[in-house]
């Protein structure tokens, strides 16, 4: 009995200071602090409001065990919500025993100039498209300038430069100004083709509600034609865009994102335009992703677009299909070499780790002409954000594969 | 002369206390090393540890015959700093099963971390003349980067990876620490 008492006493004396949880109770954690719980977790240093989803996740972490990998995920989400900020994580003892406080201190990033590659695509039948630019901030205003040569987005290859700035007027309204100048190259001849164009576009951008943005302004587009004789024509238009985007969290690492937009471009003679038309374009995209936004493990995305032009529009504004984003198994010059005034397109894009598969279907036609619904599929790999893909048209008859390599598509 | 001796001896004694050095020992059929005043936890790595994060350190212990290495041991340890107790914890990772910590300890004071880690490193006794002068060298590297899962820091922890890490020149961003022992002979270590 004495012996038992002595052992009990000795154990109590020896273990009393170490009475807390065992340091490495789980092989997944080698951080001794994982035995403590989070008392308080918050973002400091900004007056900006966190998204509800992020705030909810952070509130949920209070009282839970301290896990660095979970905090890493939270930090990535904060970074995504506040891209211009530098984040420093501060972990300290809480007010209560065995609890920790976690703070994410935000400060304005001193890096105000960023060089980026907005476009880099190779299409086996349309060659390279490349765009690069520099973004910088001066006080509250954001500026960007860049060069581009693109043979993917529109009917022609256009090469030139662009510059833009956005400055806030008040809490909800911003003023944006875009200027761009391009030379155009064509692989066919037509009196509808211009050799250069200059566009100046002042707009106002309003935040109507969280995620809902309205943009209105004027586009002054001057086109220089060369056939049958050199002349300038204007395609001045009122532009209106309504955009909505919302992201929902699925736990800490999954997200679903909805983006939708409607754009109206109305050229009228009252603006001294030589063209009179209305161009409607509606787009939508729904994306499900697991993993974080920078390194998602799996992404499934559905997108669609529908567009119509009413009146006589310049080739510049006509729709195309058959590029790196639409009907990827086709060459756009085989579908509508001068573009068309009606378009409907749907795309499903799935990615799992480095493998990617796409399915596109759509039709492009002019009013009064027959509609042909086309399908294509592509398989590729994604390494460091660069996709290499082989796309094939799904049709009977000869099939020529299209090779695509690039980013941002 | 006597005065000089009175001044020199305490200085020498203090220098011995402060100097960072390695003391080789024979333990059965293996060669071990004891670190004196080794303080490799500093700079950004220390900042990260004091901020509740884990930091991995790669240890490379070698015995030289003056020119070429005769034996070496490579190990990875993951350290963390207990914010409440203000002590360090260390985990030695298994090379055969990187997800498994083979040994761990807690409540180490800063100065004892190196001692514990070095205690986990054994070298086979090199087959050389027992009178041949030898030296031991310790190199510790750490990227100091935050690691999500410390059991898989910067990929695998197998011997090949560690050899590769110590084969390349140190990255400027990498924390690096080296220490060298005085010259010794196996014969002198074996004698009581």
Contacts between the chains, C-beta under 8 A, distances in Angstrom:
chain1	res1	chain2	res2	distance
A	18	B	107	7.7
A	23	B	89	5.8
A	23	B	104	7.0
A	23	B	106	4.7
A	24	B	91	6.9
A	24	B	101	6.6
A	24	B	104	5.4
A	27	B	99	6.6
A	27	B	100	6.4
A	27	B	101	6.7
A	27	B	151	7.1
A	28	B	149	6.9
A	28	B	151	6.9
A	29	B	150	7.6
A	30	B	54	5.8
A	30	B	78	4.5
A	30	B	80	6.6
A	30	B	89	7.9
A	30	B	91	4.3
A	30	B	101	6.0
A	30	B	104	7.4
A	30	B	150	4.2
A	30	B	151	6.2
A	31	B	52	7.5
A	31	B	53	7.3
A	31	B	54	4.5
A	31	B	80	4.4
A	31	B	150	6.5
A	32	B	80	4.5
A	32	B	81	7.4
A	32	B	82	4.7
A	32	B	89	3.8
A	32	B	106	6.0
A	33	B	52	5.0
A	33	B	80	6.4
A	33	B	81	7.8
A	33	B	82	6.5
A	33	B	83	5.7
A	36	B	83	7.3
A	36	B	84	6.8
A	66	B	52	7.0
A	68	B	52	7.3
A	68	B	53	5.9
A	68	B	54	6.7
A	68	B	146	7.2
A	68	B	147	8.0
A	68	B	148	6.8
A	69	B	148	4.4
A	69	B	149	6.2
A	72	B	146	7.3
A	72	B	148	5.4
A	89	B	51	6.8
A	90	B	51	6.8
A	91	B	51	5.2
A	91	B	52	3.4
A	91	B	53	7.7
A	91	B	83	6.7
A	92	B	83	6.9
A	93	B	83	5.5
A	93	B	84	6.0
A	97	B	84	7.5
A	98	B	84	6.2
A	100	B	52	6.7
A	100	B	83	6.2
